[in-house]
Amino acid sequence: MADEAEADGIFRDLIDRWLRECLSGGDGLVAEMVLADPVAAKDAVDRVAECLPERRTVGTRPATTQGD
């Protein structure tokens, strides 16, 4: 299991990989944002990404059996 610093690094790597994949296609909202203003686009992606780790514990409700 990764500690918090390792988990943050892994998460950042995932976001960077996702961003590269979005940009490699050359179309889509993220690519259009980068074409219009690369710095603002990266800032927007970073702001959204900062919100995501706060939701790491979000999941489905525990399963219940009939009769619970």
MOPAC internal coordinates of N, CA, C and O (Angstrom, degrees):
PM7 1SCF
backbone

  N    0.0000 0     0.00 0     0.00 0    0    0    0
  C    1.4499 1     0.00 0     0.00 0    1    0    0
  C    1.5332 1   107.91 1     0.00 0    2    1    0
  O    1.2310 1   120.96 1   -42.01 1    3    2    1
  N    1.3229 1   115.77 1   137.99 1    3    2    1
  C    1.4664 1   121.45 1  -177.97 1    5    3    2
  C    1.5268 1   110.61 1   -83.86 1    6    5    3
  O    1.2310 1   121.09 1   -34.91 1    7    6    5
  N    1.3479 1   115.53 1   145.09 1    7    6    5
  C    1.4558 1   118.09 1   173.58 1    9    7    6
  C    1.5344 1   108.15 1   -77.22 1   10    9    7
  O    1.2310 1   120.57 1    -1.68 1   11   10    9
  N    1.3114 1   116.51 1   178.32 1   11   10    9
  C    1.4602 1   120.13 1  -173.77 1   13   11   10
  C    1.5271 1   112.64 1   -62.14 1   14   13   11
  O    1.2310 1   119.92 1   139.17 1   15   14   13
  N    1.3160 1   117.76 1   -40.83 1   15   14   13
  C    1.4672 1   120.91 1   179.43 1   17   15   14
  C    1.5253 1   110.92 1   -65.05 1   18   17   15
  O    1.2310 1   120.51 1   137.72 1   19   18   17
  N    1.3339 1   116.63 1   -42.28 1   19   18   17
  C    1.4631 1   120.25 1   177.41 1   21   19   18
  C    1.5167 1   110.93 1   -64.99 1   22   21   19
  O    1.2310 1   120.57 1   137.48 1   23   22   21
  N    1.3179 1   116.52 1   -42.52 1   23   22   21
  C    1.4661 1   120.78 1   179.26 1   25   23   22
  C    1.5214 1   110.39 1   -61.90 1   26   25   23
  O    1.2310 1   120.07 1   138.71 1   27   26   25
  N    1.3270 1   117.47 1   -41.29 1   27   26   25
  C    1.4640 1   120.70 1   177.75 1   29   27   26
  C    1.5216 1   111.13 1   -63.45 1   30   29   27
  O    1.2310 1   120.23 1   139.07 1   31   30   29
  N    1.3211 1   117.17 1   -40.93 1   31   30   29
  C    1.4621 1   120.99 1   177.78 1   33   31   30
  C    1.5191 1   112.30 1   -64.07 1   34   33   31
  O    1.2310 1   120.73 1   137.17 1   35   34   33
  N    1.3297 1   116.20 1   -42.83 1   35   34   33
  C    1.4641 1   121.28 1   177.18 1   37   35   34
  C    1.5210 1   109.98 1   -62.33 1   38   37   35
  O    1.2310 1   120.75 1   135.86 1   39   38   37
  N    1.3240 1   116.18 1   -44.14 1   39   38   37
  C    1.4625 1   120.95 1   179.49 1   41   39   38
  C    1.5284 1   110.55 1   -61.21 1   42   41   39
  O    1.2310 1   120.28 1   134.81 1   43   42   41
  N    1.3284 1   117.06 1   -45.19 1   43   42   41
  C    1.4715 1   121.56 1   179.21 1   45   43   42
  C    1.5275 1   110.42 1   -61.09 1   46   45   43
  O    1.2310 1   120.37 1   138.88 1   47   46   45
  N    1.3454 1   116.89 1   -41.12 1   47   46   45
  C    1.4653 1   120.62 1   177.13 1   49   47   46
  C    1.5338 1   111.23 1   -61.65 1   50   49   47
  O    1.2310 1   120.53 1   139.31 1   51   50   49
  N    1.3235 1   116.59 1   -40.69 1   51   50   49
  C    1.4643 1   120.12 1   178.07 1   53   51   50
  C    1.5263 1   111.67 1   -63.87 1   54   53   51
  O    1.2310 1   120.49 1   137.55 1   55   54   53
  N    1.3257 1   116.66 1   -42.45 1   55   54   53
  C    1.4624 1   120.44 1   178.50 1   57   55   54
  C    1.5248 1   110.09 1   -63.86 1   58   57   55
  O    1.2310 1   120.15 1   135.98 1   59   58   57
  N    1.3284 1   117.32 1   -44.02 1   59   58   57
  C    1.4631 1   120.72 1   179.37 1   61   59   58
  C    1.5274 1   110.96 1   -62.19 1   62   61   59
  O    1.2310 1   120.37 1   137.40 1   63   62   61
  N    1.3252 1   116.91 1   -42.60 1   63   62   61
  C    1.4684 1   120.71 1   178.53 1   65   63   62
  C    1.5306 1   110.27 1   -63.22 1   66   65   63
  O    1.2310 1   120.41 1   136.72 1   67   66   65
  N    1.3227 1   116.82 1   -43.28 1   67   66   65
  C    1.4620 1   121.01 1   177.99 1   69   67   66
  C    1.5282 1   110.58 1   -60.41 1   70   69   67
  O    1.2310 1   120.36 1   136.00 1   71   70   69
  N    1.3240 1   116.91 1   -44.00 1   71   70   69
  C    1.4626 1   120.89 1  -179.66 1   73   71   70
  C    1.5284 1   110.85 1   -62.95 1   74   73   71
  O    1.2310 1   120.28 1   136.39 1   75   74   73
  N    1.3234 1   117.07 1   -43.61 1   75   74   73
  C    1.4713 1   120.06 1   177.72 1   77   75   74
  C    1.5250 1   111.03 1   -61.07 1   78   77   75
  O    1.2310 1   120.20 1   139.02 1   79   78   77
  N    1.3348 1   117.22 1   -40.98 1   79   78   77
  C    1.4667 1   120.62 1   178.33 1   81   79   78
  C    1.5287 1   110.89 1   -63.63 1   82   81   79
  O    1.2310 1   120.51 1   138.54 1   83   82   81
  N    1.3292 1   116.63 1   -41.46 1   83   82   81
  C    1.4631 1   120.40 1   178.07 1   85   83   82
  C    1.5210 1   111.03 1   -61.39 1   86   85   83
  O    1.2310 1   120.69 1   138.96 1   87   86   85
  N    1.3133 1   116.29 1   -41.04 1   87   86   85
  C    1.4657 1   120.81 1  -176.81 1   89   87   86
  C    1.5229 1   112.61 1   -77.96 1   90   89   87
  O    1.2310 1   120.00 1   154.11 1   91   90   89
  N    1.3177 1   117.61 1   -25.89 1   91   90   89
  C    1.4653 1   119.79 1  -178.41 1   93   91   90
  C    1.5238 1   111.71 1   -68.70 1   94   93   91
  O    1.2310 1   120.36 1   153.78 1   95   94   93
  N    1.3400 1   116.91 1   -26.22 1   95   94   93
  C    1.4591 1   120.34 1   178.20 1   97   95   94
  C    1.5142 1   112.56 1   -75.90 1   98   97   95
  O    1.2310 1   120.50 1   155.26 1   99   98   97
  N    1.3188 1   116.65 1   -24.74 1   99   98   97
  C    1.4558 1   121.34 1   176.41 1  101   99   98
  C    1.5188 1   115.25 1    76.69 1  102  101   99
  O    1.2310 1   119.71 1   179.23 1  103  102  101
  N    1.3129 1   118.17 1    -0.77 1  103  102  101
  C    1.4609 1   119.40 1   176.69 1  105  103  102
  C    1.5244 1   108.55 1  -134.65 1  106  105  103
  O    1.2310 1   120.35 1    -7.45 1  107  106  105
  N    1.2687 1   116.93 1   172.55 1  107  106  105
  C    1.4518 1   121.01 1  -178.30 1  109  107  106
  C    1.5223 1   111.16 1   103.41 1  110  109  107
  O    1.2310 1   121.31 1   -10.58 1  111  110  109
  N    1.2934 1   115.09 1   169.42 1  111  110  109
  C    1.4564 1   122.10 1  -174.94 1  113  111  110
  C    1.5311 1   112.57 1   -60.16 1  114  113  111
  O    1.2310 1   120.39 1   132.65 1  115  114  113
  N    1.3176 1   116.86 1   -47.35 1  115  114  113
  C    1.4676 1   119.62 1  -177.20 1  117  115  114
  C    1.5248 1   110.39 1   -62.77 1  118  117  115
  O    1.2310 1   120.24 1   135.87 1  119  118  117
  N    1.3258 1   117.15 1   -44.13 1  119  118  117
  C    1.4669 1   120.31 1   178.97 1  121  119  118
  C    1.5273 1   110.80 1   -62.04 1  122  121  119
  O    1.2310 1   120.22 1   139.23 1  123  122  121
  N    1.3214 1   117.18 1   -40.77 1  123  122  121
  C    1.4722 1   120.42 1   178.38 1  125  123  122
  C    1.5241 1   110.81 1   -64.50 1  126  125  123
  O    1.2310 1   120.55 1   140.02 1  127  126  125
  N    1.3293 1   116.55 1   -39.98 1  127  126  125
  C    1.4646 1   119.91 1   177.77 1  129  127  126
  C    1.5194 1   111.04 1   -62.29 1  130  129  127
  O    1.2310 1   120.66 1   137.27 1  131  130  129
  N    1.3299 1   116.35 1   -42.73 1  131  130  129
  C    1.4647 1   120.40 1  -179.39 1  133  131  130
  C    1.5196 1   110.66 1   -66.09 1  134  133  131
  O    1.2310 1   120.32 1   140.08 1  135  134  133
  N    1.3272 1   117.00 1   -39.92 1  135  134  133
  C    1.4628 1   119.68 1   178.10 1  137  135  134
  C    1.5267 1   111.13 1   -63.00 1  138  137  135
  O    1.2310 1   120.52 1   141.02 1  139  138  137
  N    1.3262 1   116.62 1   -38.98 1  139  138  137
  C    1.4633 1   120.71 1  -178.15 1  141  139  138
  C    1.5213 1   111.87 1   -71.93 1  142  141  139
  O    1.2310 1   120.20 1   136.06 1  143  142  141
  N    1.3283 1   117.22 1   -43.94 1  143  142  141
  C    1.4696 1   121.11 1  -177.70 1  145  143  142
  C    1.5276 1   108.54 1  -161.17 1  146  145  143
  O    1.2310 1   120.10 1   -85.98 1  147  146  145
  N    1.3257 1   117.42 1    94.02 1  147  146  145
  C    1.4753 1   120.50 1  -175.38 1  149  147  146
  C    1.5201 1   114.62 1   -57.14 1  150  149  147
  O    1.2310 1   120.16 1   139.55 1  151  150  149
  N    1.3225 1   117.30 1   -40.45 1  151  150  149
  C    1.4700 1   120.06 1  -177.79 1  153  151  150
  C    1.5247 1   110.53 1   -67.89 1  154  153  151
  O    1.2310 1   120.36 1   134.31 1  155  154  153
  N    1.3262 1   116.92 1   -45.69 1  155  154  153
  C    1.4663 1   120.56 1   179.34 1  157  155  154
  C    1.5315 1   110.60 1   -64.38 1  158  157  155
  O    1.2310 1   120.26 1   142.12 1  159  158  157
  N    1.3325 1   117.11 1   -37.88 1  159  158  157
  C    1.4651 1   120.56 1   179.45 1  161  159  158
  C    1.5225 1   110.66 1   -64.00 1  162  161  159
  O    1.2310 1   120.33 1   134.29 1  163  162  161
  N    1.3338 1   116.97 1   -45.71 1  163  162  161
  C    1.4735 1   120.30 1   178.84 1  165  163  162
  C    1.5236 1   110.72 1   -63.42 1  166  165  163
  O    1.2310 1   120.46 1   140.41 1  167  166  165
  N    1.3225 1   116.73 1   -39.59 1  167  166  165
  C    1.4632 1   120.50 1   177.19 1  169  167  166
  C    1.5342 1   110.96 1   -62.04 1  170  169  167
  O    1.2310 1   120.57 1   137.98 1  171  170  169
  N    1.3279 1   116.51 1   -42.02 1  171  170  169
  C    1.4723 1   120.79 1   179.68 1  173  171  170
  C    1.5242 1   110.71 1   -64.33 1  174  173  171
  O    1.2310 1   120.24 1   135.39 1  175  174  173
  N    1.3259 1   117.15 1   -44.61 1  175  174  173
  C    1.4632 1   120.81 1   178.30 1  177  175  174
  C    1.5239 1   109.66 1   -61.61 1  178  177  175
  O    1.2310 1   120.26 1   137.08 1  179  178  177
  N    1.3167 1   117.11 1   -42.92 1  179  178  177
  C    1.4718 1   120.45 1   178.93 1  181  179  178
  C    1.5220 1   111.81 1   -62.70 1  182  181  179
  O    1.2310 1   119.98 1   138.97 1  183  182  181
  N    1.3332 1   117.64 1   -41.03 1  183  182  181
  C    1.4751 1   120.38 1   179.31 1  185  183  182
  C    1.5255 1   110.93 1   -63.70 1  186  185  183
  O    1.2310 1   120.34 1   137.25 1  187  186  185
  N    1.3173 1   116.96 1   -42.75 1  187  186  185
  C    1.4674 1   119.77 1   178.10 1  189  187  186
  C    1.5236 1   110.21 1   -65.78 1  190  189  187
  O    1.2310 1   120.55 1   135.98 1  191  190  189
  N    1.3238 1   116.56 1   -44.02 1  191  190  189
  C    1.4648 1   120.58 1  -179.12 1  193  191  190
  C    1.5262 1   111.68 1   -61.51 1  194  193  191
  O    1.2310 1   120.03 1   146.12 1  195  194  193
  N    1.3245 1   117.55 1   -33.88 1  195  194  193
  C    1.4640 1   120.67 1   178.49 1  197  195  194
  C    1.5226 1   111.47 1   -62.98 1  198  197  195
  O    1.2310 1   120.03 1   151.62 1  199  198  197
  N    1.3106 1   117.55 1   -28.38 1  199  198  197
  C    1.4649 1   121.18 1   179.74 1  201  199  198
  C    1.5281 1   111.93 1   -77.20 1  202  201  199
  O    1.2310 1   120.25 1   151.65 1  203  202  201
  N    1.3143 1   117.13 1   -28.35 1  203  202  201
  C    1.4564 1   120.58 1  -173.39 1  205  203  202
  C    1.5185 1   114.76 1   -65.21 1  206  205  203
  O    1.2310 1   118.10 1   135.40 1  207  206  205
  N    1.3393 1   121.22 1   -44.60 1  207  206  205
  C    1.4662 1   118.95 1  -179.15 1  209  207  206
  C    1.5277 1   112.83 1   -61.56 1  210  209  207
  O    1.2310 1   119.98 1   154.59 1  211  210  209
  N    1.3247 1   117.64 1   -25.41 1  211  210  209
  C    1.4642 1   120.04 1   179.05 1  213  211  210
  C    1.5223 1   111.24 1   -66.21 1  214  213  211
  O    1.2310 1   120.47 1   162.95 1  215  214  213
  N    1.3148 1   116.71 1   -17.05 1  215  214  213
  C    1.4651 1   121.30 1  -177.97 1  217  215  214
  C    1.5217 1   112.20 1  -104.23 1  218  217  215
  O    1.2310 1   119.86 1  -167.71 1  219  218  217
  N    1.3335 1   117.86 1    12.29 1  219  218  217
  C    1.4643 1   120.76 1  -176.56 1  221  219  218
  C    1.5128 1   112.86 1   -57.18 1  222  221  219
  O    1.2310 1   120.36 1   148.28 1  223  222  221
  N    1.3088 1   116.91 1   -31.72 1  223  222  221
  C    1.4549 1   119.61 1  -175.75 1  225  223  222
  C    1.5233 1   112.29 1   -85.69 1  226  225  223
  O    1.2310 1   120.36 1   175.55 1  227  226  225
  N    1.3091 1   116.92 1    -4.45 1  227  226  225
  C    1.4592 1   119.58 1   179.30 1  229  227  226
  C    1.5167 1   108.34 1   -69.42 1  230  229  227
  O    1.2310 1   120.89 1   -45.19 1  231  230  229
  N    1.2958 1   115.90 1   134.81 1  231  230  229
  C    1.4600 1   120.16 1   179.46 1  233  231  230
  C    1.5115 1   109.58 1  -156.54 1  234  233  231
  O    1.2310 1   121.15 1    15.03 1  235  234  233
  N    1.2755 1   115.40 1  -164.97 1  235  234  233
  C    1.4531 1   119.84 1   178.93 1  237  235  234
  C    1.5207 1   109.45 1   -85.26 1  238  237  235
  O    1.2310 1   121.43 1   -17.93 1  239  238  237
  N    1.2785 1   114.87 1   162.07 1  239  238  237
  C    1.4667 1   119.61 1   176.03 1  241  239  238
  C    1.5183 1   108.73 1   -68.11 1  242  241  239
  O    1.2310 1   120.64 1   -28.54 1  243  242  241
  N    1.3115 1   116.37 1   151.46 1  243  242  241
  C    1.4723 1   119.05 1   176.12 1  245  243  242
  C    1.5237 1   110.04 1   -61.35 1  246  245  243
  O    1.2310 1   121.05 1   -34.75 1  247  246  245
  N    1.2976 1   115.60 1   145.25 1  247  246  245
  C    1.4675 1   120.56 1   178.62 1  249  247  246
  C    1.5274 1   109.37 1   -68.24 1  250  249  247
  O    1.2310 1   121.76 1   -35.64 1  251  250  249
  N    1.2974 1   114.24 1   144.36 1  251  250  249
  C    1.4693 1   119.17 1   174.97 1  253  251  250
  C    1.5132 1   108.18 1  -120.41 1  254  253  251
  O    1.2310 1   121.40 1   -24.83 1  255  254  253
  N    1.3017 1   114.93 1   155.17 1  255  254  253
  C    1.4596 1   120.17 1   176.72 1  257  255  254
  C    1.5142 1   108.85 1  -100.72 1  258  257  255
  O    1.2310 1   120.80 1   -21.63 1  259  258  257
  N    1.3055 1   116.07 1   158.37 1  259  258  257
  C    1.4559 1   118.22 1   175.90 1  261  259  258
  C    1.5191 1   108.00 1   -61.47 1  262  261  259
  O    1.2310 1   121.14 1   -46.27 1  263  262  261
  N    1.2821 1   115.43 1   133.73 1  263  262  261
  C    1.4477 1   119.67 1  -178.50 1  265  263  262
  C    1.5131 1   112.12 1   105.83 1  266  265  263
  O    1.2310 1   120.16 1   170.50 1  267  266  265
  N    1.3330 1   117.31 1    -9.50 1  267  266  265
  C    1.4649 1   119.73 1   175.63 1  269  267  266
  C    1.5152 1   109.73 1   -80.03 1  270  269  267
  O    1.2310 1   120.10 1   180.00 1  271  270  269

